[in-house]
Amino acid sequence: ILVKSLFSQAIAATPRGGMVRATAMATEVGPALSVIDGGPAIPEASRQDILRHRIDPTSLGRPAGIALVVADAAAATLDATLEVREDGGGRVELWLVLPKS
């Protein structure tokens, strides 16, 4: 559910013909997944607010945030870390780190 929600949000945010990029990797903290979409940028000051449901993603030109609500709840249940970042090229990156088992 968590991974599906991350992909659903990224696909919904990316314009037709755009690209969604996903990368899985091992980190010192645990397995990580990066999902980068082609949608509008999210200002740094709003990144955590969008995950915590304090602002409506549509106010930033993004799709409705129900997939983020699901992803955030699933991450919390798994004791995982979910962050909204910028990939360095102005694209939105959803960054998930699962705890080591």
Protein Blocks (a to p, Z undefined) as FASTA:
>chain_A
ZZmmmmmmmmmmpcghiacdddddddfkbccdddddfbdcddfklmmmmmnopacfklno
pacfklmmmmmmmmmmnopacddddehlopacdddddddZZ
